[in-house]
Amino acid sequence: MRQIRLSAAVLTALALTLPATGVASADIRPETAHRQDTTLRDAAPSGFVIGSAVAGGGHHQDEDYPDPFTGDQTYRQLLAEQFSSVSAENQMKWDHLRPGPDEYAFEDADAIVEFAQANGQDVRGHTLLWHSQNPDWLENGNYSPEELRAILQDHVETVVGRYAGQIQQWDVANEIFDDGGNLRTGDNIWIRELGVEIVGDAFRWAHAADPSAELYFNDYNVEDVNAKSNAYYELTRELLAEGVPVHGFSAQTHLALQYGFPSSLQQNLERFEALGLATALTEVDVRMQLPDGGEPTEQQLEEQADYYARALEACLNVSSCESFTVWGFPDRYSWVPNTFPGEGGATIYWDDYTTKPAYDALRETLLAAS
């Protein structure tokens, strides 16, 4: 087991990278974008995957900038250089992938998989069964339970089967419990209409469609040992006892400075590892309440870097945790400001693609583990 305890030393050694002002990404030529001597993917220990979400789809369609993945060459260059794994932020969710009951729109998802193959990257598929971002035709279709089951089975088999051998990990069931550890029977159409048994079926269908893919539960606010992560622990034990092919448990790790760091993160990952599961941190960012003027303070940047380093250290210290993914890397494409008004600054790059202290903290932690 890797044991990393360097966040304080790492942070002491870091030089703060303050934001440039008045520079838009369009002003940065790809060949002059900021680069470290050692990238994150090069710094990572052998077999350890460092990833990023691929911005685009979903809420980006309403923003005042083009789709980042297709419209920002600097973004694409850094995505390829810095990361050994990519996750579709929105492009594989139901509302983006399924415009109609008999339609699949694979173009954007295909482009991400092709990009990953061209750049020697793994892919995390996100997500197959979720209560949110479902298309209207599904939520308001008045389908019978038998019809819903057939719709989900067709979706899982078609999507996972299309990318068999090309997507290494799938978030099969996403956010199926509330923070109290109760199943989302109200807002999750699958569980409400078909019962919790449908979760095991989704794992079975996904495994049959691609026996080589690792299949995960994925959720937020499950970093600590708490009611929500306990619910996943108990359900996973039950499913494993029934022979359901559950392979992994992943904590999204959307953190915020005002709520403190999840102190039992490593302990929590270790108990899922003891069940025989792979573990992962899959959507890491660290947001903050921005002061007047909208720029993080030096102290906030230091605290943010510490959170990123400690999350990575917790993963590195658990032998089953070999995948660490940040949920995007420049602030301008982050989901946080639209979702949490007054908060932001959550990623590891400034808008002009210079790096924050958080980037340096991740890189130094990876190098230490190597």
C-alpha positions as CSV (number, residue, x, y, z in Angstrom):
1,M,0.0,0.0,0.0
2,R,1.3,3.4,-0.9
3,Q,1.6,5.8,2.1
4,I,1.8,9.5,1.3
5,R,1.9,12.1,4.0
6,L,3.3,15.1,2.3
7,S,0.6,17.8,2.0
8,A,2.1,20.2,4.5
9,A,5.6,19.8,3.0
10,V,4.3,20.1,-0.5
11,L,2.4,23.2,0.3
12,T,5.3,24.8,2.0
13,A,7.4,24.3,-1.1
14,L,4.7,25.6,-3.5
15,A,5.1,29.1,-5.0
16,L,1.7,30.7,-5.4
17,T,0.6,31.2,-9.0
18,L,-1.5,34.4,-9.0
19,P,-4.1,35.0,-11.7
20,A,-3.4,37.0,-14.8
21,T,-6.1,39.5,-15.5
22,G,-7.7,40.5,-18.8
23,V,-6.5,37.5,-20.7
24,A,-9.1,35.3,-22.5
25,S,-8.4,31.8,-23.6
26,A,-8.9,32.8,-27.2
27,D,-5.7,35.0,-26.8
28,I,-3.5,32.0,-25.9
29,R,-2.1,30.2,-28.8
30,P,-1.9,26.4,-28.3
31,E,1.8,26.3,-28.8
32,T,2.4,29.0,-26.1
33,A,0.0,27.6,-23.5
34,H,1.5,27.1,-20.1
35,R,3.2,23.8,-19.6
36,Q,5.1,22.2,-16.7
37,D,8.3,20.3,-17.2
38,T,6.5,17.3,-15.9
39,T,2.8,17.0,-16.6
40,L,0.3,15.4,-14.2
41,R,0.0,12.2,-16.2
42,D,3.8,11.9,-16.4
43,A,4.2,12.6,-12.7
44,A,1.7,9.8,-11.7
45,P,2.9,6.5,-10.4
46,S,2.8,3.6,-12.8
47,G,-0.8,2.3,-13.2
48,F,-2.3,5.3,-11.5
49,V,-4.8,7.2,-13.7
50,I,-5.2,11.0,-13.4
51,G,-8.2,12.3,-15.3
52,S,-10.4,15.2,-16.1
53,A,-14.0,15.7,-17.1
54,V,-14.5,16.7,-20.7
55,A,-16.4,20.0,-20.6
56,G,-19.3,20.3,-23.0
57,G,-22.9,19.3,-23.6
58,G,-25.7,20.0,-21.2
59,H,-25.4,23.4,-19.4
60,H,-22.7,24.5,-21.8
61,Q,-25.2,24.9,-24.5
62,D,-26.6,28.0,-22.6
63,E,-23.2,29.7,-22.0
64,D,-21.7,32.5,-23.9
65,Y,-18.8,30.5,-25.2
66,P,-18.5,27.7,-27.8
67,D,-18.4,24.1,-26.7
68,P,-15.0,23.8,-25.1
69,F,-14.1,20.3,-26.4
70,T,-14.7,21.3,-30.0
71,G,-14.1,25.0,-29.9
72,D,-11.0,25.6,-27.8
73,Q,-7.8,24.2,-29.1
74,T,-5.8,25.2,-26.1
75,Y,-8.2,23.3,-23.9
76,R,-7.8,20.2,-26.1
77,Q,-4.1,20.4,-26.0
78,L,-3.9,20.5,-22.2
79,L,-6.6,17.8,-21.9
80,A,-4.3,15.5,-23.9
81,E,-1.0,16.6,-22.3
82,Q,-2.0,16.6,-18.7
83,F,-4.4,13.7,-18.2
84,S,-4.4,10.0,-18.7
85,S,-8.1,9.6,-18.4
86,V,-11.2,11.5,-19.6
87,S,-14.9,11.5,-18.4
88,A,-17.8,12.8,-20.3
89,E,-19.2,15.7,-18.2
90,N,-22.6,15.7,-19.9
91,Q,-22.2,14.1,-23.3
92,M,-23.1,10.6,-22.2
93,K,-26.0,11.5,-20.0
94,W,-29.5,10.6,-21.1
95,D,-30.8,14.1,-22.1
96,H,-27.8,14.5,-24.4
97,L,-27.5,10.9,-25.7
98,R,-31.2,10.2,-26.2
99,P,-33.1,12.9,-28.0
100,G,-36.1,10.6,-28.6
101,P,-37.3,7.2,-27.5
102,D,-36.0,5.6,-30.7
103,E,-33.0,7.8,-31.1
104,Y,-29.4,7.7,-30.0
105,A,-27.1,10.7,-30.6
106,F,-23.6,9.2,-30.3
107,E,-21.6,11.9,-32.2
108,D,-20.3,13.8,-29.1
109,A,-19.6,10.7,-27.1
110,D,-17.9,9.1,-30.1
111,A,-15.6,12.1,-30.4
112,I,-14.5,11.8,-26.7
113,V,-13.7,8.1,-27.1
114,E,-11.8,8.8,-30.3
115,F,-9.9,11.6,-28.7
116,A,-8.9,9.3,-25.8
117,Q,-7.7,6.6,-28.1
118,A,-5.6,9.1,-30.1
119,N,-4.0,10.3,-26.9
120,G,-3.5,7.0,-25.0
121,Q,-6.2,7.8,-22.4
122,D,-8.6,5.7,-20.5
123,V,-12.3,6.7,-20.5
124,R,-14.9,6.7,-17.7
125,G,-18.5,6.4,-18.9
126,H,-20.9,8.6,-17.0
127,T,-23.7,7.6,-16.4
128,L,-26.3,4.9,-17.1
129,L,-29.0,5.1,-14.3
130,W,-29.6,8.5,-12.7
131,H,-32.5,10.5,-11.4
132,S,-31.4,13.8,-13.1
133,Q,-30.9,15.0,-16.7
134,N,-33.4,12.6,-18.1
135,P,-35.2,13.7,-21.3
136,D,-38.8,14.8,-21.1
137,W,-40.0,12.0,-23.3
138,L,-38.8,9.6,-20.6
139,E,-39.9,11.4,-17.4
140,N,-43.3,12.3,-18.9
141,G,-44.0,9.4,-21.1
142,N,-46.5,7.5,-18.9
143,Y,-44.7,4.2,-19.5
144,S,-45.7,1.0,-17.8
145,P,-43.1,-0.7,-15.5
146,E,-42.6,-3.3,-18.2
147,E,-41.9,-0.6,-20.8
148,L,-39.5,1.3,-18.5
149,R,-37.6,-1.8,-17.8
150,A,-37.2,-2.5,-21.5
151,I,-36.2,1.1,-22.2
152,L,-33.4,0.9,-19.6
153,Q,-32.2,-2.5,-20.7
154,D,-32.0,-1.4,-24.3
155,H,-30.1,1.8,-23.3
156,V,-27.6,0.0,-21.1
157,E,-27.0,-2.8,-23.7
158,T,-26.8,-0.4,-26.6
159,V,-24.5,2.2,-25.0
160,V,-22.2,-0.1,-23.1
161,G,-22.1,-2.5,-26.1
162,R,-21.2,0.3,-28.5
163,Y,-18.0,1.1,-26.5
164,A,-17.1,-2.4,-25.4
165,G,-13.4,-2.6,-24.9
166,Q,-13.1,1.2,-25.2
167,I,-14.5,2.5,-21.9
168,Q,-12.6,1.1,-18.9
169,Q,-15.0,2.2,-16.1
170,W,-18.7,2.9,-16.1
171,D,-20.8,4.8,-13.5
172,V,-23.7,2.4,-13.7
173,A,-25.8,3.8,-10.8
174,N,-25.3,7.4,-10.0
175,E,-26.7,9.2,-6.9
176,I,-29.4,6.7,-5.9
177,F,-29.4,7.6,-2.2
178,D,-30.2,11.0,-0.6
179,D,-28.0,12.4,2.1
180,G,-29.9,10.6,4.8
181,G,-29.1,7.3,3.2
182,N,-32.6,6.8,1.8
183,L,-33.3,5.5,-1.7
184,R,-34.5,8.3,-4.0
185,T,-37.9,6.7,-4.5
186,G,-39.5,10.1,-5.3
187,D,-37.3,11.6,-8.0
188,N,-35.6,8.5,-9.5
189,I,-38.0,7.2,-12.1
190,W,-36.2,3.8,-12.2
191,I,-36.3,3.1,-8.5
192,R,-39.8,4.6,-8.0
193,E,-41.4,2.5,-10.8
194,L,-39.3,-0.6,-10.8
195,G,-37.9,-0.9,-7.2
196,V,-34.3,-1.2,-6.0
197,E,-34.0,-4.5,-7.9
198,I,-33.5,-2.6,-11.1
199,V,-30.1,-1.4,-9.8
200,G,-28.8,-4.9,-9.8
201,D,-30.3,-5.6,-13.2
202,A,-28.5,-2.5,-14.6
203,F,-25.1,-3.9,-13.4
204,R,-25.9,-7.3,-14.9
205,W,-26.9,-5.8,-18.3
206,A,-23.8,-3.6,-18.4
207,H,-21.5,-6.5,-17.5
208,A,-23.0,-8.7,-20.2
209,A,-22.6,-5.9,-22.8
210,D,-18.9,-5.4,-21.8
211,P,-17.3,-8.0,-19.5
212,S,-14.0,-6.1,-19.5
213,A,-15.4,-2.8,-18.0
214,E,-15.3,-2.0,-14.3
215,L,-18.8,-1.1,-13.0
216,Y,-19.2,1.5,-10.3
217,F,-21.6,3.1,-7.9
218,N,-20.9,6.9,-7.9
219,D,-22.2,9.7,-5.6
220,Y,-21.5,13.0,-3.9
221,N,-21.3,13.5,-0.1
222,V,-20.1,9.9,0.4
223,E,-16.4,10.9,1.0
224,D,-16.8,10.4,4.8
225,V,-18.2,7.5,6.7
226,N,-21.8,8.7,7.1
227,A,-25.4,7.7,6.6
228,K,-25.1,8.0,2.8
229,S,-21.9,6.0,2.4
230,N,-23.2,3.4,4.9
231,A,-26.3,2.9,2.6
232,Y,-24.0,2.2,-0.3
233,Y,-21.9,-0.1,1.8
234,E,-24.9,-2.2,2.9
235,L,-26.5,-2.3,-0.6
236,T,-23.1,-3.3,-2.1
237,R,-22.7,-6.1,0.3
238,E,-26.2,-7.4,-0.5
239,L,-25.6,-7.2,-4.3
240,L,-22.3,-9.0,-4.0
241,A,-23.9,-11.7,-2.0
242,E,-26.4,-12.2,-4.8
243,G,-23.6,-12.4,-7.4
244,V,-24.3,-9.0,-9.0
245,P,-21.2,-7.7,-10.8
246,V,-20.5,-4.6,-8.8
247,H,-16.8,-3.8,-9.2
248,G,-16.2,-0.4,-7.7
249,F,-17.3,2.5,-5.4
250,S,-16.4,6.0,-6.3
251,A,-16.8,9.2,-4.3
252,Q,-17.3,12.3,-6.5
253,T,-15.5,14.6,-4.1
254,H,-17.1,17.9,-4.8
255,L,-15.6,19.8,-1.9
256,A,-16.1,23.3,-0.5
257,L,-13.7,25.2,1.8
258,Q,-16.5,26.4,4.1
259,Y,-17.6,22.8,4.9
260,G,-14.2,21.4,5.9
261,F,-12.2,18.4,4.6
262,P,-13.8,14.9,4.8
263,S,-11.5,13.5,7.5
264,S,-12.5,9.8,7.1
265,L,-12.1,9.7,3.4
266,Q,-9.2,7.2,3.4
267,Q,-11.0,5.0,6.0
268,N,-14.1,5.0,3.9
269,L,-12.3,3.9,0.8
270,E,-10.5,1.2,2.7
271,R,-13.8,-0.4,3.9
272,F,-15.1,-0.6,0.3
273,E,-11.7,-2.0,-0.7
274,A,-12.2,-4.7,2.0
275,L,-15.3,-5.8,0.2
276,G,-13.1,-6.5,-2.8
277,L,-14.1,-3.4,-4.7
278,A,-12.0,-1.0,-6.7
279,T,-12.3,2.6,-5.5
280,A,-11.9,6.0,-7.2
281,L,-12.4,9.8,-6.8
282,T,-14.2,10.8,-9.8
283,E,-15.4,14.5,-9.9
284,V,-12.9,16.3,-7.7
285,D,-13.1,20.1,-7.4
286,V,-12.8,22.5,-4.4
287,R,-15.1,25.5,-4.6
288,M,-15.1,28.5,-2.3
289,Q,-17.2,31.6,-1.4
290,L,-15.6,34.3,-3.5
291,P,-14.9,37.7,-2.0
292,D,-16.0,41.0,-3.6
293,G,-14.2,41.2,-6.9
294,G,-14.6,37.6,-7.6
295,E,-11.0,36.4,-7.2
296,P,-9.9,33.9,-4.5
297,T,-7.6,35.2,-1.8
298,E,-4.1,33.9,-1.3
299,Q,-5.3,32.1,1.8
300,Q,-8.1,30.5,-0.1
301,L,-5.7,29.3,-2.7
302,E,-3.5,27.7,-0.1
303,E,-6.4,26.0,1.5
304,Q,-7.7,24.8,-1.8
305,A,-4.3,23.3,-2.7
306,D,-4.2,21.5,0.6
307,Y,-7.7,20.0,0.0
308,Y,-6.7,18.8,-3.4
309,A,-3.4,17.3,-2.1
310,R,-5.1,15.6,0.8
311,A,-7.8,14.1,-1.4
312,L,-5.1,12.7,-3.7
313,E,-3.1,11.4,-0.8
314,A,-6.1,9.5,0.6
315,C,-6.6,7.9,-2.8
316,L,-2.9,7.0,-3.2
317,N,-2.8,5.5,0.3
318,V,-5.5,3.0,-0.7
319,S,-4.2,0.3,-3.0
320,S,-7.6,-0.2,-4.7
321,C,-7.8,3.6,-5.6
322,E,-6.1,4.0,-8.9
323,S,-8.2,6.6,-10.5
324,F,-8.4,10.3,-9.6
325,T,-10.4,12.7,-11.8
326,V,-10.8,16.4,-11.5
327,W,-14.2,17.8,-12.7
328,G,-12.8,20.1,-15.3
329,F,-9.6,22.2,-15.1
330,P,-10.1,25.9,-16.1
331,D,-12.6,27.9,-14.0
332,R,-14.3,29.3,-17.0
333,Y,-15.8,25.9,-17.9
334,S,-16.7,24.9,-14.3
335,W,-20.2,23.9,-13.4
336,V,-19.9,25.6,-10.0
337,P,-20.8,29.3,-10.5
338,N,-24.1,28.4,-12.2
339,T,-25.0,25.8,-9.5
340,F,-23.7,27.7,-6.4
341,P,-24.2,31.4,-6.8
342,G,-21.4,33.4,-5.2
343,E,-19.0,30.5,-5.3
344,G,-16.4,29.5,-7.8
345,G,-12.6,29.2,-8.3
346,A,-13.0,25.4,-8.0
347,T,-10.5,24.1,-10.5
348,I,-6.7,23.8,-10.8
349,Y,-6.2,26.3,-13.7
350,W,-7.0,30.0,-14.2
351,D,-9.0,31.1,-17.2
352,D,-5.8,32.0,-19.1
353,Y,-4.5,28.4,-18.6
354,T,-1.8,29.2,-16.1
355,T,-1.8,26.9,-13.1
356,K,-3.0,27.5,-9.6
357,P,-1.3,26.3,-6.4
358,A,-3.7,23.4,-6.5
359,Y,-2.2,22.1,-9.7
360,D,1.3,22.3,-8.2
361,A,0.1,20.4,-5.1
362,L,-1.3,17.6,-7.2
363,R,1.8,17.4,-9.3
364,E,4.2,17.3,-6.3
365,T,2.0,14.7,-4.6
366,L,2.1,12.5,-7.6
367,L,5.9,12.9,-8.0
368,A,6.4,12.0,-4.4
369,A,4.3,8.9,-4.8
370,S,6.3,7.9,-7.9
